[in-house]
Amino acid sequence: MSPTQRSLQHLKALGYYAKVVEKWNPFAKIRQDLFGADVLALKAGEPVLVVQATTGSNHAARRTKLEAAGFITLWTSAGAILEIWSWAKQGPRGSRKTWQVRRESL
C-alpha cells in the first residue's frame, strides 16, 4: 500500500472526506502534484487540509521541495493547513513493527 493510500485510510478514520489530487502524466512519465499536494481533505467546521504523503526517508526532501516551489506560502495564505505525512514501519525492538505516520504541519 502506498503512502497516499495509507493517508486516505487514516483521513477517513479521522472523519475527513478526502480525494487524491496527484495524477500520473503518461507523456512525461512522472507523477504531478496539485501545487505540492497529494491529497485534499475536508471536514465540516475545519479549514481545508492539504497532505503531501511520502515515505519516512523522504520527509525532509518533501519539505525542501515545498519550500523551494513556494507552495507553503500559497496554501497557508489561502487559509489551508498544509502537512507532510510520512509513513514508516516502527516499534519497539523485538516487537512487531507497525505502520506509523509522522505529521508535520507547515
C-alpha positions as CSV (number, residue, x, y, z in Angstrom):
1,M,0.0,0.0,0.0
2,S,1.4,3.4,-0.9
3,P,1.8,6.4,1.5
4,T,-1.1,8.1,-0.3
5,Q,-3.4,5.2,0.2
6,R,-2.4,4.9,3.8
7,S,-3.1,8.6,4.2
8,L,-6.6,8.3,2.6
9,Q,-7.4,5.4,5.0
10,H,-6.2,7.4,8.0
11,L,-8.1,10.6,7.0
12,K,-11.3,8.6,6.7
13,A,-10.8,7.2,10.2
14,L,-10.4,10.8,11.4
15,G,-13.7,11.8,9.8
16,Y,-12.4,13.6,6.7
17,Y,-13.7,13.4,3.2
18,A,-10.5,13.1,1.1
19,K,-9.5,12.9,-2.6
20,V,-6.3,12.3,-4.4
21,V,-5.2,15.3,-6.5
22,E,-1.9,13.8,-7.6
23,K,-2.0,12.5,-11.2
24,W,0.1,10.3,-13.4
25,N,1.4,12.1,-16.5
26,P,1.9,9.4,-19.1
27,F,3.8,11.7,-21.6
28,A,6.4,12.9,-19.0
29,K,6.2,9.5,-17.2
30,I,6.1,11.3,-13.8
31,R,3.5,11.9,-11.0
32,Q,2.4,15.5,-10.8
33,D,1.0,17.1,-7.7
34,L,-1.6,19.9,-7.4
35,F,0.5,22.8,-6.1
36,G,2.5,20.3,-4.0
37,A,-0.5,18.4,-2.7
38,D,-1.2,14.7,-3.0
39,V,-4.5,14.7,-1.0
40,L,-7.1,17.4,-0.2
41,A,-9.3,16.6,2.8
42,L,-12.5,18.3,4.0
43,K,-14.2,18.2,7.4
44,A,-17.1,20.3,8.5
45,G,-16.1,23.3,10.5
46,E,-12.4,22.9,9.8
47,P,-10.0,24.5,7.2
48,V,-9.0,22.5,4.1
49,L,-6.3,20.0,5.0
50,V,-3.6,19.6,2.3
51,V,-1.5,16.5,2.6
52,Q,1.8,15.7,1.0
53,A,2.2,11.9,1.6
54,T,5.6,10.3,1.4
55,T,7.8,7.6,3.0
56,G,9.7,8.2,6.2
57,S,13.0,8.5,4.4
58,N,11.8,11.2,2.1
59,H,10.2,13.5,4.7
60,A,12.9,16.2,4.7
61,A,13.2,16.2,0.9
62,R,9.4,16.9,0.5
63,R,9.7,19.8,2.9
64,T,12.6,21.3,0.9
65,K,10.7,20.8,-2.3
66,L,7.6,22.6,-1.0
67,E,9.6,25.5,0.4
68,A,11.6,25.9,-2.9
69,A,8.4,25.9,-5.0
70,G,6.7,28.5,-2.7
71,F,3.7,26.2,-2.1
72,I,3.8,26.6,1.7
73,T,3.1,30.3,1.5
74,L,0.5,29.7,-1.2
75,W,-1.6,27.2,0.8
76,T,-1.3,28.9,4.2
77,S,-2.2,32.3,2.8
78,A,-5.3,30.7,1.2
79,G,-6.3,29.6,4.7
80,A,-5.5,25.9,4.3
81,I,-3.5,23.7,6.6
82,L,-0.5,22.1,4.8
83,E,1.0,19.0,6.3
84,I,3.6,16.4,5.3
85,W,2.6,12.9,6.3
86,S,5.4,10.4,6.2
87,W,4.8,6.7,6.7
88,A,7.4,4.2,8.2
89,K,7.3,0.9,10.0
90,Q,8.2,1.5,13.6
91,G,8.0,-0.1,17.0
92,P,10.0,-1.4,20.0
93,R,13.0,-3.6,19.4
94,G,12.0,-7.3,19.4
95,S,8.3,-6.5,18.7
96,R,6.3,-6.5,15.6
97,K,6.7,-3.2,13.6
98,T,3.6,-1.4,12.5
99,W,3.0,1.5,10.1
100,Q,3.2,4.8,11.9
101,V,2.5,8.3,10.5
102,R,4.7,11.4,11.2
103,R,2.6,14.5,10.7
104,E,4.4,17.9,10.3
105,S,2.3,21.0,9.9
106,L,4.0,23.7,7.8
